[in-house]
Amino acid sequence: MRIAPLFKKYVVPHFENINYHVADQSGGVFIFCNEKKTTSVRLMLTRHCPIPLLHNYLGMLERDGPKLPPRALTIHYGVDTTYHSESVDPEHLHLGTKLDSAFFYYDEDSFRTEAEKLVKQATEIVCPYLDAVAEQAIFLQDAPYHLLKDCPKERAKSFASKYTLPLQGESMEIQCLIDRVFLHMLPQRLSERKETFFRMSEDIAGLAAYCGEMILKGCPNGHWGNFNPQPFVEDVSRYGIWTKEDLAEDVMWDVVASWILSPQVEHIGLHDPHFLVYFDATALWGDQGKAI
């Protein structure tokens, strides 16, 4: 059963109704973008069992015996920031209802039924939200790396003093305090994100500096330094921490990504598992990292 005709019949018209067009189509992958190409939806055919459907598949194995999983379709979303497209998985997106991220299908009827449900969530709930997010997105060129580069240690101390934050303590406690201060800084109204970001650029740089300094306290050989230019934005001088010789953390972009998508999206920026691992004391540094 060919997938392209099913997409064109049951999926494409719904996205066209909200002015999303097919930006790419190849190998069982359909990518839809809005008119400004600031948000995207990626639908992909797979013969592997998507993790969200693993429980369903195990039930099939128990009921019917060993067999390959049925054909499945997965969905992912993205917001373009010119740095890279921030990928948003439906299971990490909190918009007041449970969002599906994949479905099995067996024939045209099952594809139509499941696709219409998934596409309805995308076009009526997720895409309008991400379009609004994209209008307030902060681009790489706008991130205040130049402020972060100006004496980050002193900037971190000043930020800590302003927001009554400790300069050492238990790593998990520090992470919770970072989260608390960030949410205090973040406007509740999405429409105020961009304006507030520029108005608070000194504090944005201060928070990034504080995060960096707290991480470096658990990295014996870590230091502040420049990053290689990002493709297509070579004029932006990125700056952050090197936690090991070949491992860097862009703490400024951690803050910016969270500013764009928090608190509706988990696993982004300051809540990304790659960031949080620095505050899981035993994960990287053993006993020496329990207090930072």
C-alpha positions as CSV (number, residue, x, y, z in Angstrom):
1,M,0.0,0.0,0.0
2,R,1.5,3.3,-1.1
3,I,1.7,6.0,1.5
4,A,1.8,9.1,-0.7
5,P,-1.8,8.8,-2.1
6,L,-3.1,8.3,1.5
7,F,-1.3,11.5,2.6
8,K,-2.7,13.5,-0.3
9,K,-6.2,12.2,0.4
10,Y,-6.4,12.3,4.2
11,V,-3.7,14.6,5.5
12,V,-2.6,17.3,3.0
13,P,-6.1,19.0,2.8
14,H,-6.3,19.5,6.5
15,F,-2.9,21.3,6.6
16,E,-3.8,23.4,3.6
17,N,-6.8,24.6,5.5
18,I,-4.4,26.3,8.0
19,N,-2.0,27.5,5.3
20,Y,0.6,24.8,5.9
21,H,2.2,23.5,2.7
22,V,4.3,20.4,1.9
23,A,7.9,21.6,2.2
24,D,9.5,18.2,1.6
25,Q,8.3,14.7,0.6
26,S,10.6,11.7,0.3
27,G,11.0,8.1,1.5
28,G,7.9,8.0,3.6
29,V,8.5,11.4,5.2
30,F,6.2,14.4,4.8
31,I,7.2,17.8,6.2
32,F,4.7,20.6,6.4
33,C,5.6,24.3,7.0
34,N,3.6,27.4,7.6
35,E,3.8,30.3,5.2
36,K,6.8,31.9,7.0
37,K,8.6,28.6,7.4
38,T,8.9,29.3,11.1
39,T,7.1,26.1,12.3
40,S,7.1,22.6,10.9
41,V,5.3,19.3,11.2
42,R,7.2,16.1,10.3
43,L,5.2,13.0,9.6
44,M,7.3,9.8,9.0
45,L,6.4,6.3,8.1
46,T,8.2,3.5,10.0
47,R,8.2,-0.3,10.2
48,H,9.8,-0.1,13.6
49,C,7.7,0.2,16.7
50,P,7.7,3.8,18.0
51,I,8.3,4.0,21.7
52,P,4.9,5.5,22.5
53,L,3.3,2.4,20.9
54,L,5.5,-0.1,22.6
55,H,2.8,-1.1,25.1
56,N,0.3,-1.7,22.3
57,Y,2.8,-3.8,20.4
58,L,3.7,-5.9,23.4
59,G,0.0,-6.5,23.9
60,M,-0.2,-7.7,20.2
61,L,2.7,-10.1,20.8
62,E,1.1,-11.5,23.9
63,R,-2.3,-12.0,22.1
64,D,-1.2,-13.0,18.6
65,G,2.4,-14.4,19.0
66,P,5.7,-13.2,17.5
67,K,5.3,-10.9,14.5
68,L,6.7,-7.7,13.0
69,P,5.0,-4.5,14.2
70,P,2.4,-3.0,11.9
71,R,3.2,0.0,9.8
72,A,3.3,3.1,11.9
73,L,3.3,6.8,11.4
74,T,5.0,9.3,13.8
75,I,4.7,13.0,14.2
76,H,7.2,15.6,15.4
77,Y,7.0,19.4,15.5
78,G,9.6,22.1,15.1
79,V,10.2,25.8,15.7
80,D,12.8,27.5,13.6
81,T,15.2,29.9,15.4
82,T,17.9,30.0,12.7
83,Y,20.2,28.3,15.2
84,H,18.5,25.0,14.6
85,S,14.9,23.8,14.6
86,E,13.9,23.2,18.1
87,S,12.3,19.8,18.0
88,V,9.2,19.3,20.0
89,D,7.8,15.8,20.7
90,P,4.1,15.7,21.4
91,E,4.6,13.7,24.7
92,H,6.6,16.7,26.0
93,L,4.1,19.3,25.0
94,H,1.4,20.3,27.6
95,L,-1.5,22.2,26.0
96,G,-4.3,21.0,28.2
97,T,-5.0,17.6,26.4
98,K,-3.1,14.4,25.8
99,L,-1.4,14.5,22.4
100,D,-0.8,11.5,20.2
101,S,2.7,11.1,18.7
102,A,2.2,7.9,16.6
103,F,-0.3,5.3,15.4
104,F,-0.4,1.9,13.8
105,Y,-2.4,1.3,10.7
106,Y,-3.3,-1.8,8.7
107,D,-5.3,-0.6,5.7
108,E,-6.7,2.6,4.2
109,D,-9.7,2.7,6.6
110,S,-7.5,2.4,9.7
111,F,-5.1,5.0,8.2
112,R,-7.9,7.5,7.6
113,T,-9.4,7.0,11.1
114,E,-6.1,7.4,12.9
115,A,-4.7,10.1,10.7
116,E,-7.7,12.3,11.0
117,K,-7.5,12.2,14.8
118,L,-3.7,13.0,14.8
119,V,-4.0,15.7,12.2
120,K,-7.0,17.3,14.0
121,Q,-4.7,17.6,17.1
122,A,-2.0,19.1,15.0
123,T,-4.0,21.6,13.0
124,E,-6.4,22.7,15.8
125,I,-4.2,22.6,18.9
126,V,-0.4,22.3,18.3
127,C,0.2,24.3,15.1
128,P,-1.7,27.5,16.3
129,Y,0.3,27.4,19.5
130,L,3.6,26.9,17.7
131,D,2.7,29.7,15.2
132,A,2.2,32.0,18.2
133,V,5.5,30.8,19.7
134,A,7.3,31.5,16.5
135,E,6.1,35.1,16.5
136,Q,7.9,35.6,19.8
137,A,10.9,33.4,19.1
138,I,14.4,34.7,19.9
139,F,16.9,34.1,17.1
140,L,20.5,33.3,17.6
141,Q,21.6,36.7,16.4
142,D,19.6,38.3,19.2
143,A,21.0,36.2,22.1
144,P,23.3,38.5,24.2
145,Y,26.5,36.4,23.9
146,H,28.5,39.7,24.0
147,L,27.2,40.4,27.5
148,L,27.9,36.8,28.7
149,K,31.5,37.1,27.3
150,D,32.1,40.2,29.4
151,C,33.4,38.8,32.7
152,P,31.1,35.8,33.2
153,K,32.3,35.0,36.7
154,E,31.6,38.5,38.0
155,R,28.3,38.6,36.1
156,A,27.3,35.3,37.8
157,K,28.1,36.7,41.2
158,S,26.1,39.9,40.5
159,F,23.1,37.9,39.3
160,A,23.3,35.6,42.3
161,S,23.3,38.6,44.6
162,K,20.3,40.2,42.8
163,Y,18.2,37.1,43.0
164,T,19.5,35.8,46.4
165,L,21.0,32.7,45.0
166,P,23.8,30.7,46.6
167,L,27.2,30.4,45.0
168,Q,27.6,26.8,46.2
169,G,25.3,24.1,47.6
170,E,23.8,20.8,46.7
171,S,23.6,20.3,43.0
172,M,19.9,19.4,42.8
173,E,19.0,22.3,45.1
174,I,20.9,24.7,42.8
175,Q,19.0,23.3,39.8
176,C,15.7,23.9,41.5
177,L,16.7,27.5,42.4
178,I,17.7,28.1,38.8
179,D,14.3,26.9,37.7
180,R,12.5,29.0,40.2
181,V,14.3,32.2,39.2
182,F,13.8,31.5,35.5
183,L,10.1,31.1,35.9
184,H,10.0,34.3,37.9
185,M,11.7,36.2,35.1
186,L,9.5,34.6,32.3
187,P,6.4,36.5,31.4
188,Q,3.2,34.5,31.7
189,R,1.8,36.0,28.5
190,L,3.3,34.5,25.4
191,S,2.8,37.8,23.6
192,E,5.3,39.5,26.0
193,R,8.2,37.1,25.6
194,K,10.2,38.9,23.0
195,E,9.8,42.4,24.4
196,T,10.7,41.3,27.9
197,F,13.7,39.3,26.7
198,F,15.3,42.4,25.2
199,R,14.4,44.5,28.2
200,M,16.0,42.0,30.5
201,S,19.0,41.1,28.4
202,E,21.4,41.8,31.3
203,D,19.5,39.4,33.5
204,I,19.3,36.8,30.7
205,A,23.1,37.0,30.4
206,G,23.4,36.8,34.2
207,L,21.3,33.7,34.4
208,A,23.4,32.0,31.7
209,A,26.6,33.0,33.5
210,Y,25.2,31.7,36.8
211,C,24.3,28.4,35.2
212,G,27.7,28.1,33.7
213,E,29.5,28.9,36.9
214,M,27.5,26.4,38.9
215,I,28.2,23.7,36.3
216,L,31.9,24.5,36.2
217,K,32.1,24.1,40.0
218,G,31.6,20.4,39.3
219,C,34.0,20.3,36.4
220,P,37.6,20.2,37.5
221,N,39.0,21.0,34.0
222,G,36.1,23.1,32.8
223,H,36.4,26.7,31.6
224,W,34.7,29.5,29.6
225,G,35.5,29.8,26.0
226,N,34.4,30.6,22.4
227,F,32.5,28.1,20.2
228,N,33.0,27.4,16.5
229,P,30.8,29.6,14.3
230,Q,27.4,28.1,13.5
231,P,26.8,27.5,9.8
232,F,24.9,30.3,8.0
233,V,25.3,32.6,11.0
234,E,29.1,32.9,11.1
235,D,28.9,36.5,12.2
236,V,27.5,35.4,15.6
237,S,30.2,34.9,18.2
238,R,28.9,32.2,20.5
239,Y,30.4,31.8,23.9
240,G,29.8,29.2,26.7
241,I,31.5,26.6,28.9
242,W,33.8,23.7,28.0
243,T,33.1,21.1,30.6
244,K,35.7,18.7,29.2
245,E,38.3,19.0,26.4
246,D,35.8,18.1,23.7
247,L,32.4,18.7,25.5
248,A,30.8,22.1,25.4
249,E,27.5,23.5,26.8
250,D,25.9,26.5,25.3
251,V,24.3,27.8,28.5
252,M,23.1,31.0,26.7
253,W,21.1,28.9,24.3
254,D,19.8,26.7,27.1
255,V,18.2,29.9,28.6
256,V,16.9,31.2,25.2
257,A,15.4,27.8,24.2
258,S,13.5,27.7,27.6
259,W,12.5,31.3,27.1
260,I,10.9,30.4,23.8
261,L,9.1,27.2,24.8
262,S,8.7,26.9,28.6
263,P,6.7,26.0,30.5
264,Q,4.5,24.2,27.9
265,V,7.4,22.1,26.5
266,E,9.5,19.8,28.6
267,H,13.0,18.5,27.7
268,I,14.1,21.9,26.2
269,G,16.9,24.2,27.3
270,L,17.1,24.3,31.1
271,H,15.0,21.2,31.2
272,D,16.9,19.3,28.5
273,P,18.3,16.0,30.0
274,H,21.7,17.0,28.5
275,F,21.6,20.1,30.7
276,L,20.1,18.5,33.8
277,V,22.7,15.8,33.9
278,Y,25.2,18.4,35.1
279,F,23.1,18.7,38.3
280,D,22.8,15.0,38.8
281,A,25.9,14.9,40.9
282,T,26.9,11.3,40.5
283,A,26.2,11.1,36.8
284,L,29.4,12.9,35.7
285,W,31.6,13.7,38.6
286,G,31.0,11.0,41.2
287,D,31.2,11.9,44.9
288,Q,33.2,15.1,44.3
289,G,30.2,16.6,42.5
290,K,27.6,16.2,45.3
291,A,28.1,19.8,46.4
292,I,28.8,22.5,43.8
